[in-house]
Amino acid sequence: MGDEPPTYEAEPTTLPVADPEDLRDLVPDTVLEGARYGTLTLRAASLRGDAARYRGEPRRDALLAVRFGTGDSALILIAVATGQRAVPGAHRVARELCEWIAGAVGSNQQRLTEDIHTANRGALSSGLNRLTGRAYGRLRAGATVRGLAPADHTASLRCLLLPAHPACRTRVFFGVGDGGLFRLRDGVWQDLEPEGGERDTVGGPVLGYGGRPPVQRPSHDPNPSREPNPAPAHGPFRFRASVARPGDTLLLCSAGLADPLRGEAALAGRLAERWGTAEPPGLAAFLADAQTGVKGYADDRTAAAVWEA
């Protein structure tokens, strides 16, 4: 897409340098995930950017898709993180941040699921804010131990919480830093990114599931009698809860895809055409769409899309 072909080749060229003493640190060029629960279908992909492929650098984007619980009470978490550019070990920081937030969500799965089902937005926002702050606190502590600047030892984080129950269409987004949250509705992309921090859902507040009113409860933090978490170094906490409609496609992505989606109308049009169908694409087709080249955009790309039946 664009006036000229992309600068770099469309396929990988150079592998990152490997440490024979720590081969577990290697990051695959591309990761694919997929699932189907109730009314939703998930497709997710994370791939090394063209610039990193050319230079033999590891993928700084991390993608983690996990399910906590079973049956209709299960909760799916999609976590996407991006390490700092030109910082050694940025890929490890991104992966650790995804794993830490997943551990925190999994430990609080039952309460989070109940709050989503009852549309308890206040408890969700404050609880996820605290869990996210604690994860960034671990990053700052790790930077101190390693003698690094906290501004280098950090990453952007963007997450989706998806209840598996087919009667609950509430979708919860939270995170910190760069990236994008978009919704494809009636063939048109809507940019849902909460600017400057928390904002409510577009089109009114979240509707309750099951008709029960929100219940005010303590934070999800298992040890709430503690000083407030300092703001993450990467930016303000962002939160949005919305109710999906049949036919919607919700897209969570790293800055590597969000930037060209906002900046190149041809790419937005192509993905709207490809992803605006009732039947979700297969994993291979989704990957092909996600890696559509755009001149001037060569960063890692991570995309997680949810189709609503």
C-alpha atoms as a printed R data frame, in Angstrom:
    type eleno elety resid chain resno       x       y      z
1   ATOM     1    CA   MET     A     1   0.000   0.000  0.000
2   ATOM     2    CA   GLY     A     2   1.110   3.571 -0.637
3   ATOM     3    CA   ASP     A     3   2.648   5.533 -3.509
4   ATOM     4    CA   GLU     A     4   5.805   3.390 -3.605
5   ATOM     5    CA   PRO     A     5   6.783  -0.151 -2.649
6   ATOM     6    CA   PRO     A     6   8.062  -0.640  0.919
7   ATOM     7    CA   THR     A     7  11.804  -0.146  1.406
8   ATOM     8    CA   TYR     A     8  12.526  -3.632  2.748
9   ATOM     9    CA   GLU     A     9  11.870  -7.081  1.348
10  ATOM    10    CA   ALA     A    10   8.565  -8.678  2.232
11  ATOM    11    CA   GLU     A    11  10.148 -11.841  3.676
12  ATOM    12    CA   PRO     A    12  12.732 -12.335  6.482
13  ATOM    13    CA   THR     A    13  16.391 -12.124  5.509
14  ATOM    14    CA   THR     A    14  18.638 -12.202  8.610
15  ATOM    15    CA   LEU     A    15  18.244 -14.174 11.826
16  ATOM    16    CA   PRO     A    16  19.041 -12.486 15.169
17  ATOM    17    CA   VAL     A    17  22.365 -13.379 16.820
18  ATOM    18    CA   ALA     A    18  21.963 -16.283 19.266
19  ATOM    19    CA   ASP     A    19  23.644 -16.799 22.640
20  ATOM    20    CA   PRO     A    20  24.610 -20.493 22.972
21  ATOM    21    CA   GLU     A    21  24.259 -20.189 26.761
22  ATOM    22    CA   ASP     A    22  20.704 -18.869 26.599
23  ATOM    23    CA   LEU     A    23  18.860 -20.282 23.602
24  ATOM    24    CA   ARG     A    24  15.567 -19.939 25.477
25  ATOM    25    CA   ASP     A    25  15.866 -16.191 24.913
26  ATOM    26    CA   LEU     A    26  15.281 -16.579 21.175
27  ATOM    27    CA   VAL     A    27  12.086 -15.054 19.796
28  ATOM    28    CA   PRO     A    28  10.360 -16.594 16.748
29  ATOM    29    CA   ASP     A    29   9.854 -14.322 13.758
30  ATOM    30    CA   THR     A    30   6.083 -14.874 13.724
31  ATOM    31    CA   VAL     A    31   3.456 -16.125 16.193
32  ATOM    32    CA   LEU     A    32  -0.155 -17.059 15.400
33  ATOM    33    CA   GLU     A    33  -3.060 -17.674 17.774
34  ATOM    34    CA   GLY     A    34  -6.729 -18.431 17.285
35  ATOM    35    CA   ALA     A    35  -9.804 -19.538 19.214
36  ATOM    36    CA   ARG     A    36 -13.612 -19.560 19.226
37  ATOM    37    CA   TYR     A    37 -15.838 -19.138 22.288
38  ATOM    38    CA   GLY     A    38 -19.562 -18.522 22.225
39  ATOM    39    CA   THR     A    39 -20.244 -15.645 19.843
40  ATOM    40    CA   LEU     A    40 -16.640 -14.537 19.425
41  ATOM    41    CA   THR     A    41 -13.823 -15.728 17.184
42  ATOM    42    CA   LEU     A    42 -10.237 -14.662 17.854
43  ATOM    43    CA   ARG     A    43  -7.410 -14.282 15.366
44  ATOM    44    CA   ALA     A    44  -4.042 -12.952 16.518
45  ATOM    45    CA   ALA     A    45  -0.622 -12.564 14.934
46  ATOM    46    CA   SER     A    46   2.694 -11.015 15.937
47  ATOM    47    CA   LEU     A    47   5.458 -10.645 13.375
48  ATOM    48    CA   ARG     A    48   8.876  -9.106 13.196
49  ATOM    49    CA   GLY     A    49   8.989  -5.809 11.338
50  ATOM    50    CA   ASP     A    50  10.695  -5.488  7.982
51  ATOM    51    CA   ALA     A    51  13.460  -3.320  9.464
52  ATOM    52    CA   ALA     A    52  14.218  -5.862 12.213
53  ATOM    53    CA   ARG     A    53  14.180  -8.687  9.672
54  ATOM    54    CA   TYR     A    54  16.724  -6.827  7.551
55  ATOM    55    CA   ARG     A    55  19.007  -5.941 10.476
56  ATOM    56    CA   GLY     A    56  18.795  -9.295 12.219
57  ATOM    57    CA   GLU     A    57  17.123  -7.870 15.335
58  ATOM    58    CA   PRO     A    58  14.657  -9.820 17.501
59  ATOM    59    CA   ARG     A    59  10.951  -9.041 17.501
60  ATOM    60    CA   ARG     A    60  10.245  -6.454 20.237
61  ATOM    61    CA   ASP     A    61   6.514  -7.140 20.192
62  ATOM    62    CA   ALA     A    62   5.181  -9.838 22.505
63  ATOM    63    CA   LEU     A    63   1.807 -11.572 22.187
64  ATOM    64    CA   LEU     A    64   0.144 -13.718 24.828
65  ATOM    65    CA   ALA     A    65  -3.329 -15.269 24.494
66  ATOM    66    CA   VAL     A    66  -4.513 -17.276 27.510
67  ATOM    67    CA   ARG     A    67  -7.728 -18.728 28.942
68  ATOM    68    CA   PHE     A    68  -8.449 -18.809 32.652
69  ATOM    69    CA   GLY     A    69 -11.260 -21.003 33.933
70  ATOM    70    CA   THR     A    70 -13.522 -23.411 32.078
71  ATOM    71    CA   GLY     A    71 -16.921 -23.451 30.445
72  ATOM    72    CA   ASP     A    72 -19.089 -20.339 30.389
73  ATOM    73    CA   SER     A    73 -17.194 -18.840 33.339
74  ATOM    74    CA   ALA     A    74 -13.883 -18.774 31.450
75  ATOM    75    CA   LEU     A    75 -12.081 -15.492 30.798
76  ATOM    76    CA   ILE     A    76  -9.783 -14.923 27.811
77  ATOM    77    CA   LEU     A    77  -6.923 -12.447 28.047
78  ATOM    78    CA   ILE     A    78  -5.075 -11.052 25.039
79  ATOM    79    CA   ALA     A    79  -1.919  -9.168 26.042
80  ATOM    80    CA   VAL     A    80   0.291  -7.241 23.595
81  ATOM    81    CA   ALA     A    81   3.491  -5.480 24.653
82  ATOM    82    CA   THR     A    82   6.209  -3.595 22.755
83  ATOM    83    CA   GLY     A    83   9.702  -3.038 24.152
84  ATOM    84    CA   GLN     A    84  11.676   0.149 23.690
85  ATOM    85    CA   ARG     A    85  13.358   0.719 20.342
86  ATOM    86    CA   ALA     A    86  17.166   0.265 20.190
87  ATOM    87    CA   VAL     A    87  17.361  -1.018 23.787
88  ATOM    88    CA   PRO     A    88  19.095  -4.372 24.403
89  ATOM    89    CA   GLY     A    89  16.738  -6.945 25.872
90  ATOM    90    CA   ALA     A    90  13.599  -5.032 24.865
91  ATOM    91    CA   HIS     A    91  11.977  -8.278 23.735
92  ATOM    92    CA   ARG     A    92  12.497  -9.808 27.190
93  ATOM    93    CA   VAL     A    93  10.880  -6.819 28.896
94  ATOM    94    CA   ALA     A    94   7.822  -7.075 26.631
95  ATOM    95    CA   ARG     A    95   7.472 -10.801 27.256
96  ATOM    96    CA   GLU     A    96   7.871 -10.419 31.025
97  ATOM    97    CA   LEU     A    97   5.249  -7.677 31.142
98  ATOM    98    CA   CYS     A    98   2.731  -9.875 29.299
99  ATOM    99    CA   GLU     A    99   3.444 -12.789 31.630
100 ATOM   100    CA   TRP     A   100   3.140 -10.648 34.777
101 ATOM   101    CA   ILE     A   101  -0.175  -9.102 33.786
102 ATOM   102    CA   ALA     A   102  -1.477 -12.525 32.776
103 ATOM   103    CA   GLY     A   103  -0.519 -13.943 36.155
104 ATOM   104    CA   ALA     A   104  -2.301 -11.099 37.926
105 ATOM   105    CA   VAL     A   105  -5.449 -11.472 35.811
106 ATOM   106    CA   GLY     A   106  -5.449 -15.239 36.267
107 ATOM   107    CA   SER     A   107  -5.171 -14.916 40.036
108 ATOM   108    CA   ASN     A   108  -8.216 -12.608 40.027
109 ATOM   109    CA   GLN     A   109 -10.149 -14.372 37.268
110 ATOM   110    CA   GLN     A   110 -13.257 -15.166 39.272
111 ATOM   111    CA   ARG     A   111 -13.823 -11.620 40.508
112 ATOM   112    CA   LEU     A   112 -12.945 -10.028 37.174
113 ATOM   113    CA   THR     A   113 -15.396 -12.328 35.386
114 ATOM   114    CA   GLU     A   114 -18.165 -11.434 37.831
115 ATOM   115    CA   ASP     A   115 -17.469  -7.721 37.462
116 ATOM   116    CA   ILE     A   116 -17.651  -8.012 33.672
117 ATOM   117    CA   HIS     A   117 -20.920  -9.937 33.834
118 ATOM   118    CA   THR     A   118 -22.468  -7.389 36.213
119 ATOM   119    CA   ALA     A   119 -21.033  -4.358 34.357
120 ATOM   120    CA   ASN     A   120 -19.221  -3.213 37.506
121 ATOM   121    CA   ARG     A   121 -17.148  -0.710 35.594
122 ATOM   122    CA   GLY     A   122 -15.763   1.080 38.645
123 ATOM   123    CA   ALA     A   123 -14.352  -2.087 40.174
124 ATOM   124    CA   LEU     A   124 -12.942  -3.190 36.814
125 ATOM   125    CA   SER     A   125 -11.215   0.129 36.167
126 ATOM   126    CA   SER     A   126  -9.682   0.508 39.624
127 ATOM   127    CA   GLY     A   127  -8.721  -3.151 39.915
128 ATOM   128    CA   LEU     A   128  -7.078  -3.410 36.498
129 ATOM   129    CA   ASN     A   129  -5.336  -0.077 37.083
130 ATOM   130    CA   ARG     A   130  -3.802  -1.445 40.264
131 ATOM   131    CA   LEU     A   131  -2.782  -4.750 38.692
132 ATOM   132    CA   THR     A   132  -1.181  -2.896 35.785
133 ATOM   133    CA   GLY     A   133   0.634  -0.527 38.141
134 ATOM   134    CA   ARG     A   134   2.061  -3.449 40.079
135 ATOM   135    CA   ALA     A   135   3.370  -5.024 36.854
136 ATOM   136    CA   TYR     A   136   5.135  -1.782 35.926
137 ATOM   137    CA   GLY     A   137   6.455  -1.582 39.477
138 ATOM   138    CA   ARG     A   138   8.164  -4.924 38.905
139 ATOM   139    CA   LEU     A   139   9.766  -3.498 35.770
140 ATOM   140    CA   ARG     A   140  11.084  -0.504 37.701
141 ATOM   141    CA   ALA     A   141  12.455  -2.791 40.391
142 ATOM   142    CA   GLY     A   142  14.168  -4.894 37.743
143 ATOM   143    CA   ALA     A   143  15.709  -1.797 36.197
144 ATOM   144    CA   THR     A   144  17.130  -0.768 39.593
145 ATOM   145    CA   VAL     A   145  18.664  -4.200 40.155
146 ATOM   146    CA   ARG     A   146  20.274  -4.150 36.707
147 ATOM   147    CA   GLY     A   147  21.449  -0.545 37.000
148 ATOM   148    CA   LEU     A   148  19.279   0.545 34.066
149 ATOM   149    CA   ALA     A   149  17.206   3.661 33.496
150 ATOM   150    CA   PRO     A   150  13.510   2.915 34.151
151 ATOM   151    CA   ALA     A   151  12.665   4.720 30.891
152 ATOM   152    CA   ASP     A   152  14.648   2.060 28.985
153 ATOM   153    CA   HIS     A   153  13.462  -0.960 30.973
154 ATOM   154    CA   THR     A   154   9.779  -0.627 30.086
155 ATOM   155    CA   ALA     A   155   7.248  -1.404 27.371
156 ATOM   156    CA   SER     A   156   3.834  -0.450 26.048
157 ATOM   157    CA   LEU     A   157   1.039  -2.790 27.162
158 ATOM   158    CA   ARG     A   158  -2.425  -3.286 25.696
159 ATOM   159    CA   CYS     A   159  -4.896  -5.953 26.789
160 ATOM   160    CA   LEU     A   160  -8.356  -7.294 26.026
161 ATOM   161    CA   LEU     A   161 -10.539  -9.240 28.445
162 ATOM   162    CA   LEU     A   162 -13.152 -11.409 26.732
163 ATOM   163    CA   PRO     A   163 -15.718 -13.413 28.722
164 ATOM   164    CA   ALA     A   164 -16.449 -16.810 27.194
165 ATOM   165    CA   HIS     A   165 -20.148 -16.785 28.138
166 ATOM   166    CA   PRO     A   166 -22.156 -16.449 24.885
167 ATOM   167    CA   ALA     A   167 -24.726 -14.139 26.520
168 ATOM   168    CA   CYS     A   168 -22.118 -11.595 27.664
169 ATOM   169    CA   ARG     A   169 -20.827  -9.313 24.926
170 ATOM   170    CA   THR     A   170 -18.926  -6.882 27.168
171 ATOM   171    CA   ARG     A   171 -15.357  -6.372 25.937
172 ATOM   172    CA   VAL     A   172 -12.829  -4.725 28.250
173 ATOM   173    CA   PHE     A   173  -9.679  -2.945 27.087
174 ATOM   174    CA   PHE     A   174  -6.899  -1.673 29.343
175 ATOM   175    CA   GLY     A   175  -3.256  -0.773 28.990
176 ATOM   176    CA   VAL     A   176  -0.485   1.793 28.949
177 ATOM   177    CA   GLY     A   177   1.488   3.325 26.101
178 ATOM   178    CA   ASP     A   178   1.331   3.331 22.307
179 ATOM   179    CA   GLY     A   179  -0.863   1.203 20.081
180 ATOM   180    CA   GLY     A   180  -4.426   1.145 18.868
181 ATOM   181    CA   LEU     A   181  -7.950  -0.025 19.615
182 ATOM   182    CA   PHE     A   182 -10.319  -0.007 16.640
183 ATOM   183    CA   ARG     A   183 -13.790  -1.301 15.873
184 ATOM   184    CA   LEU     A   184 -15.002  -2.205 12.403
185 ATOM   185    CA   ARG     A   185 -18.767  -1.642 12.354
186 ATOM   186    CA   ASP     A   186 -20.926  -1.483  9.207
187 ATOM   187    CA   GLY     A   187 -17.794  -1.372  7.060
188 ATOM   188    CA   VAL     A   188 -16.295   1.684  8.808
189 ATOM   189    CA   TRP     A   189 -13.326   1.782 11.184
190 ATOM   190    CA   GLN     A   190 -13.915   3.573 14.505
191 ATOM   191    CA   ASP     A   191 -10.863   4.638 16.515
192 ATOM   192    CA   LEU     A   192 -11.724   3.768 20.132
193 ATOM   193    CA   GLU     A   193  -8.391   4.726 21.650
194 ATOM   194    CA   PRO     A   194  -8.976   6.529 24.978
195 ATOM   195    CA   GLU     A   195  -6.784   9.631 24.703
196 ATOM   196    CA   GLY     A   196  -5.039  10.854 27.828
197 ATOM   197    CA   GLY     A   197  -6.279   8.088 30.063
198 ATOM   198    CA   GLU     A   198  -9.602   6.544 30.992
199 ATOM   199    CA   ARG     A   199 -12.764   7.372 29.075
200 ATOM   200    CA   ASP     A   200 -16.163   5.791 28.849
201 ATOM   201    CA   THR     A   201 -17.406   3.691 25.984
202 ATOM   202    CA   VAL     A   202 -18.576   5.342 22.759
203 ATOM   203    CA   GLY     A   203 -22.373   5.509 22.597
204 ATOM   204    CA   GLY     A   204 -23.150   5.344 26.304
205 ATOM   205    CA   PRO     A   205 -22.186   3.338 29.350
206 ATOM   206    CA   VAL     A   206 -21.737  -0.403 29.460
207 ATOM   207    CA   LEU     A   207 -24.978  -2.309 29.877
208 ATOM   208    CA   GLY     A   208 -25.215  -4.940 32.577
209 ATOM   209    CA   TYR     A   209 -25.292  -8.652 31.908
210 ATOM   210    CA   GLY     A   210 -28.102 -10.568 33.635
211 ATOM   211    CA   GLY     A   211 -29.868  -7.433 34.859
212 ATOM   212    CA   ARG     A   212 -28.008  -7.132 38.169
213 ATOM   213    CA   PRO     A   213 -26.932  -3.628 39.243
214 ATOM   214    CA   PRO     A   214 -23.230  -2.864 39.759
215 ATOM   215    CA   VAL     A   215 -21.909  -3.687 43.207
216 ATOM   216    CA   GLN     A   216 -19.299  -1.515 44.876
217 ATOM   217    CA   ARG     A   217 -16.520  -3.731 46.180
218 ATOM   218    CA   PRO     A   218 -12.886  -3.382 47.183
219 ATOM   219    CA   SER     A   219 -10.156  -3.462 44.566
220 ATOM   220    CA   HIS     A   220  -9.027  -6.738 43.007
221 ATOM   221    CA   ASP     A   221  -5.680  -6.286 44.715
222 ATOM   222    CA   PRO     A   222  -5.288  -9.189 47.177
223 ATOM   223    CA   ASN     A   223  -3.379  -6.817 49.466
224 ATOM   224    CA   PRO     A   224  -5.180  -3.467 49.150
225 ATOM   225    CA   SER     A   225  -3.754  -1.945 52.357
226 ATOM   226    CA   ARG     A   226  -0.770  -0.575 50.536
227 ATOM   227    CA   GLU     A   227   0.297   2.782 49.149
228 ATOM   228    CA   PRO     A   228  -1.105   3.669 45.697
229 ATOM   229    CA   ASN     A   229   0.919   2.545 42.716
230 ATOM   230    CA   PRO     A   230   2.942   5.295 41.033
231 ATOM   231    CA   ALA     A   231   1.978   6.073 37.439
232 ATOM   232    CA   PRO     A   232   3.667   3.794 34.898
233 ATOM   233    CA   ALA     A   233   6.667   5.390 33.260
234 ATOM   234    CA   HIS     A   234   5.266   4.714 29.789
235 ATOM   235    CA   GLY     A   235   2.136   6.875 30.136
236 ATOM   236    CA   PRO     A   236  -1.314   7.060 31.736
237 ATOM   237    CA   PHE     A   237  -3.491   4.037 32.361
238 ATOM   238    CA   ARG     A   238  -6.099   3.561 29.644
239 ATOM   239    CA   PHE     A   239  -9.406   1.745 30.100
240 ATOM   240    CA   ARG     A   240 -12.505   1.250 28.000
241 ATOM   241    CA   ALA     A   241 -15.445  -1.115 28.311
242 ATOM   242    CA   SER     A   242 -17.911  -1.546 25.464
243 ATOM   243    CA   VAL     A   243 -20.699  -3.843 24.364
244 ATOM   244    CA   ALA     A   244 -20.183  -5.609 21.052
245 ATOM   245    CA   ARG     A   245 -22.879  -5.945 18.426
246 ATOM   246    CA   PRO     A   246 -23.305  -8.892 16.061
247 ATOM   247    CA   GLY     A   247 -21.156  -8.212 13.005
248 ATOM   248    CA   ASP     A   248 -18.560  -6.100 14.849
249 ATOM   249    CA   THR     A   249 -14.832  -6.725 14.502
250 ATOM   250    CA   LEU     A   250 -12.722  -5.395 17.372
251 ATOM   251    CA   LEU     A   251  -9.020  -4.873 16.696
252 ATOM   252    CA   LEU     A   252  -6.301  -4.482 19.330
253 ATOM   253    CA   CYS     A   253  -2.850  -3.792 17.892
254 ATOM   254    CA   SER     A   254   0.619  -2.524 18.603
255 ATOM   255    CA   ALA     A   255   1.826   0.802 17.205
256 ATOM   256    CA   GLY     A   256   3.398  -1.060 14.282
257 ATOM   257    CA   LEU     A   257  -0.075  -1.622 12.819
258 ATOM   258    CA   ALA     A   258  -1.994   1.210 14.485
259 ATOM   259    CA   ASP     A   259   0.212   3.902 12.910
260 ATOM   260    CA   PRO     A   260  -0.199   2.805  9.265
261 ATOM   261    CA   LEU     A   261  -3.885   2.056  9.867
262 ATOM   262    CA   ARG     A   262  -4.348   5.669 10.947
263 ATOM   263    CA   GLY     A   263  -1.956   7.110  8.370
264 ATOM   264    CA   GLU     A   264  -2.672   5.171  5.179
265 ATOM   265    CA   ALA     A   265  -6.280   5.187  4.005
266 ATOM   266    CA   ALA     A   266  -5.613   2.444  1.467
267 ATOM   267    CA   LEU     A   267  -4.579   0.024  4.210
268 ATOM   268    CA   ALA     A   268  -7.637   0.877  6.307
269 ATOM   269    CA   GLY     A   269  -9.830   0.260  3.270
270 ATOM   270    CA   ARG     A   270  -8.196  -3.048  2.437
271 ATOM   271    CA   LEU     A   271  -8.488  -4.393  5.980
272 ATOM   272    CA   ALA     A   272 -12.080  -3.198  6.222
273 ATOM   273    CA   GLU     A   273 -12.871  -5.151  3.081
274 ATOM   274    CA   ARG     A   274 -10.974  -8.235  4.220
275 ATOM   275    CA   TRP     A   275 -12.109  -8.267  7.858
276 ATOM   276    CA   GLY     A   276 -15.618  -6.857  7.490
277 ATOM   277    CA   THR     A   277 -17.049 -10.249  6.538
278 ATOM   278    CA   ALA     A   278 -19.325 -12.397  8.680
279 ATOM   279    CA   GLU     A   279 -16.953 -15.355  8.448
280 ATOM   280    CA   PRO     A   280 -13.556 -14.716 10.113
281 ATOM   281    CA   PRO     A   281 -10.459 -15.519  8.044
282 ATOM   282    CA   GLY     A   282  -8.298 -18.518  8.773
283 ATOM   283    CA   LEU     A   283  -4.965 -18.049 10.530
284 ATOM   284    CA   ALA     A   284  -2.918 -17.990  7.314
285 ATOM   285    CA   ALA     A   285  -5.230 -15.460  5.655
286 ATOM   286    CA   PHE     A   286  -5.258 -13.277  8.773
287 ATOM   287    CA   LEU     A   287  -1.454 -13.258  8.851
288 ATOM   288    CA   ALA     A   288  -1.297 -12.299  5.178
289 ATOM   289    CA   ASP     A   289  -3.636  -9.379  5.795
290 ATOM   290    CA   ALA     A   290  -1.821  -8.230  8.945
291 ATOM   291    CA   GLN     A   291   1.537  -8.043  7.189
292 ATOM   292    CA   THR     A   292   0.339  -5.971  4.213
293 ATOM   293    CA   GLY     A   293   3.291  -3.698  3.435
294 ATOM   294    CA   VAL     A   294   3.047   0.082  3.614
295 ATOM   295    CA   LYS     A   295   5.837   2.426  2.545
296 ATOM   296    CA   GLY     A   296   7.420   4.143  5.547
297 ATOM   297    CA   TYR     A   297   6.166   1.675  8.175
298 ATOM   298    CA   ALA     A   298   8.605  -1.119  9.031
299 ATOM   299    CA   ASP     A   299   8.117  -1.803 12.768
300 ATOM   300    CA   ASP     A   300   6.956  -5.029 14.373
301 ATOM   301    CA   ARG     A   301   3.247  -5.664 13.974
302 ATOM   302    CA   THR     A   302   0.932  -7.372 16.407
303 ATOM   303    CA   ALA     A   303  -2.803  -7.617 15.821
304 ATOM   304    CA   ALA     A   304  -5.567  -9.366 17.755
305 ATOM   305    CA   ALA     A   305  -9.006  -9.230 16.127
306 ATOM   306    CA   VAL     A   306 -12.317 -10.462 17.544
307 ATOM   307    CA   TRP     A   307 -15.246 -11.250 15.254
308 ATOM   308    CA   GLU     A   308 -18.736 -11.137 16.762
309 ATOM   309    CA   ALA     A   309 -21.197 -13.670 15.367
